[in-house]
Amino acid sequence: HRKSVKKGFDFTLMVAGESGLGKSTLVHSLFLTDLYKDRKLLSAEERISQTVEILKHTVDIEEKGVKLKLTIVDTPGFGDAVNNSECWKPITDYVDQQFEQYFRDESGLNRKNIQDNRVHCCLYFISPFGHGLRPVDVGFMKALHEKVNIVPLIAKADCLVPGEIRKLKERIREEIDKFGIHVYQFPECDSDEDEDFKQQDRELKESAPFAVIGSNTVVEAKGQRVRGRLYPWGIVEVENQAHCDFVKLRNMLIRTHMHDLKDVTCDVHYENYRAHCIQQMTSKLTQDSRMESPIPILPLPTPDAETEKLIRMKDEELRRMQEMLQKMKQQMQD
Amino acid sequence: MAATDLERFSNAEPEPRSLSLGGHVGFDSLPDQLVSKSVTQGFSFNILCVGETGIGKSTLMNTLFNTTFETEEASHHEECVRLRPQTYDLQESNVHLKLTIVDAVGFGDQINKDESYRPIVDYIDAQFENYLQEELKIRRSLFDYHDTRIHVCLYFITPTGHSLKSLDLVTMKKLDSKVNIIPIIAKADTISKSELHKFKIKIMGELVSNGVQIYQFPTDDEAVAEINAVMNAHLPFAVVGSTEEVKVGNKLVRARQYPWGVVQVENENHCDFVKLREMLIRVNMEDLREQTHSRHYELYRRCKLEEMGFQDSDGDSQPFSLQETYEAKRKEFLSELQRKEEEMRQMFVNKVKETELELKEKERELHEKFEHLKRVHQEEKRKVEEKRRELEEETNAFNRRKAAVEALQSQALHATSQQPLRKDKDKKKSDIGVHQSGMSLSSSKVMMTKASVEPLNCSSWWPAIQCCSCLVRDATWREGFL
């Protein structure tokens, strides 16, 4: 515990969605820091043929002695142009790039200070003005669901009455199943956890996707100063569970599931990438060696699978040995 | 006399003099007559709703007209934009309204929205075209005609809070010269007052800087000038639509119920719905129709007719009548037609000639072949004839030789004259018959005559021949025979 506190945590969060859905406001509300002080918003005509950019903001925040190095990856311009074909390509390229960089670092000689820039979580903002997922949403999620943990959110939920929110959530869940999109699944909690925790966990699962409202203004409601939005007909409190799921999102993201998100990124997505990469490399090598023989042989499936198995076994061994080494090192240092 | 009359009418158009009436005539009831006529005729009004799927177009229509137009929820996964017109007959205190609501289904859903505006523009043009066709008909019934031209386009803007979307800008630019556009901010209950103010200013600024002409409520008629001017400043209207009723105070009002409050649709403080309804229906409906007819439709008509080649005035700036232009066009067209016919006929004749030549060629070839074959045949025939002649000569030669031999043989027979042998010979002759060749008979005869013969004691020819064959072996006889 002490050592992890001393080292500090790092977390990379990506936010994606059309502009005007309140992404920056939500980030502000989540981490209570203003990352976008001088942001220039493009006008409509400039956005007609907008390309997607990737912007990274890194912030070091500290709470009760625990340091968190937070990196927010923003994707301005997503879905803004008139023709949005393949507008998620820069984003997938970025994610792959981070994986590649980590892969290289890991295979390098000096592995003490690896910078982990891999994207741990992607918050995807779904527009509440429609009847469900749009083609561009489906396209984006399908392109990224095997690379990043996707957490879908319903943005600007203050335009939906509770009945509509329920219908929309159901609709979105149905469509996610229909299109075969793998969003981030909350892990099952152990059976020996207390009832309260289990209850919370169940509620969490049932309210996905979260309907959130963000605000960076503080208003006065019922004598208290709360974060909220002021309307002529009432005040929306961001942290009121009855108003929106912001609290659930914050708890999940920061307080309970941050580590799990990182683990899933390392174990599942990164391993997928690594296996894919190695497979590509081996197939390229075998292709090169085959080029030398004049007889064109069709690639036989079975030998490749065997070599893959061998490679995987060797990987496992390597990893186990590495873990043992690490443990021994720690013991020595302690 | 007639010429001067004409001159007076055409050149001098004096100002109408205003006179005062002595008593009540009664033509002040003309407006009432007009009104009652219009009322019995009924009005038609066509609204086009353009906006993203799910933005609240159908709900707003229901709220505006206080009724439920049956429409099913549209899906987000339409391949392209299509327009869905639906006509309803509404009646309010003996005034009939034929309302047509055209929905742009699937707008803003596709990933590639480059061609999204096209179906909409095509639809509007098609309605203009229908009206133009009706106008140009020889027997037309304009007052009975169901006018389907779009009178107003309500453009629903998504309340992002920042500015217009790029698709909105592109579409509005394409539509502003064809239809009256009224931009509306939909689902306005998601924007707070201060944000709304900034948003409205940003939108109007963008529209102006890009030259988009939206509909301005008319300010030249004093009755409505004031209110219209005020309303113009509130554009675009931020509306909220709802068909559900919520109890507020002790009344049931149309509203949306949130956990944090109730948004009342008809509360001016909450949204601009009331303003929109006033402007659209109660005050300016007629002006919208006027504008559509006099501005947008005239523009379309002019473009279309110019395309067809009509012009308002020719070189010496004398107004052409439509009829003359039409005649000229018709003549041109007919002459064009004739020319084409000539061309085709010419082509046909040429082709026929070519084919004829080809056929002749072929005929000639066939003849040649025929001749050739005939010649060959004759050659062969001649050869055959020659061979036959040769053969005949040979047979003749042979026959002659045969005759010579026979003659010789008969001479020899006469010399010996052997009776039994003759009998035998006769027998032999009779036994042998026709099919024995003359050669063998003569040879046996010869043998008989040349050899020193003893009378044979055999009764038939066969043993005689066998005895002869023994004799043949004798050399002396052979010499004699050869």
Contacts between the chains, C-beta under 8 A, distances in Angstrom:
chain1	res1	chain2	res2	distance
A	18	B	160	8.0
A	19	B	160	6.8
A	19	B	162	6.5
A	20	B	158	7.2
A	20	B	160	2.4
A	20	B	161	5.9
A	20	B	162	4.9
A	20	B	165	8.0
A	21	B	160	7.3
A	22	B	161	8.0
A	41	B	162	5.4
A	41	B	163	7.1
A	43	B	163	5.8
A	43	B	206	6.0
A	44	B	163	5.3
A	44	B	164	4.0
A	44	B	165	6.3
A	44	B	166	5.3
A	44	B	168	6.7
A	44	B	169	4.5
A	44	B	206	5.4
A	44	B	210	7.9
A	45	B	166	7.1
A	45	B	169	5.8
A	45	B	206	7.4
A	45	B	210	5.9
A	47	B	165	7.5
A	47	B	166	4.4
A	48	B	166	4.1
A	48	B	169	7.1
A	48	B	170	6.4
A	50	B	166	7.2
A	80	B	165	7.4
A	80	B	166	6.2
A	81	B	166	6.2
A	82	B	112	7.9
A	82	B	113	4.9
A	82	B	114	5.7
A	82	B	116	7.9
A	82	B	166	5.3
A	82	B	167	5.5
A	82	B	170	5.9
A	83	B	111	7.8
A	83	B	112	4.6
A	83	B	113	6.5
A	83	B	114	5.1
A	84	B	111	5.0
A	84	B	112	6.8
A	84	B	113	7.4
A	85	B	111	5.4
A	85	B	112	5.1
A	87	B	111	7.8
A	127	B	158	7.9
A	128	B	190	7.9
A	129	B	52	6.4
A	129	B	54	5.5
A	129	B	55	5.4
A	129	B	56	7.9
A	129	B	158	6.0
A	129	B	159	7.8
A	129	B	186	7.5
A	129	B	187	5.9
A	130	B	52	6.8
A	130	B	53	5.7
A	130	B	54	3.8
A	130	B	55	7.8
A	130	B	76	6.0
A	131	B	53	6.4
A	131	B	54	4.5
A	131	B	73	5.8
A	131	B	74	7.4
A	131	B	75	7.3
A	131	B	76	6.3
A	132	B	76	6.1
A	133	B	76	6.8
A	134	B	76	4.8
A	134	B	109	5.8
A	135	B	76	6.6
A	135	B	77	6.1
A	135	B	109	6.1
A	135	B	110	6.5
A	135	B	111	5.3
A	136	B	111	5.3
A	139	B	111	6.3
A	156	B	190	5.3
A	158	B	189	7.5
A	158	B	190	5.5
A	158	B	258	7.5
A	159	B	159	7.6
A	159	B	187	5.0
A	159	B	189	5.8
A	159	B	190	3.7
A	161	B	256	5.7
A	161	B	257	5.9
A	161	B	258	5.8
A	162	B	258	7.9
A	162	B	259	6.6
A	229	B	192	5.5
A	230	B	192	5.7
A	230	B	193	7.8
A	231	B	189	7.4
A	231	B	192	5.7
A	231	B	193	7.6
A	231	B	260	7.7
A	231	B	261	6.6
A	231	B	263	7.8
A	232	B	193	6.5
A	232	B	269	5.3
A	232	B	270	5.6
A	233	B	189	7.9
A	233	B	258	7.6
A	233	B	260	7.8
A	233	B	261	3.8
A	233	B	262	6.0
A	233	B	263	5.1
A	233	B	264	7.4
A	233	B	270	5.8
A	234	B	258	6.7
A	234	B	260	3.9
A	234	B	261	2.4
A	234	B	262	7.7
A	235	B	260	6.0
A	235	B	261	7.7
A	236	B	258	7.9
A	236	B	260	5.1
A	237	B	260	7.3
A	240	B	259	7.9
A	242	B	259	5.2
A	243	B	259	5.5
A	243	B	260	6.0
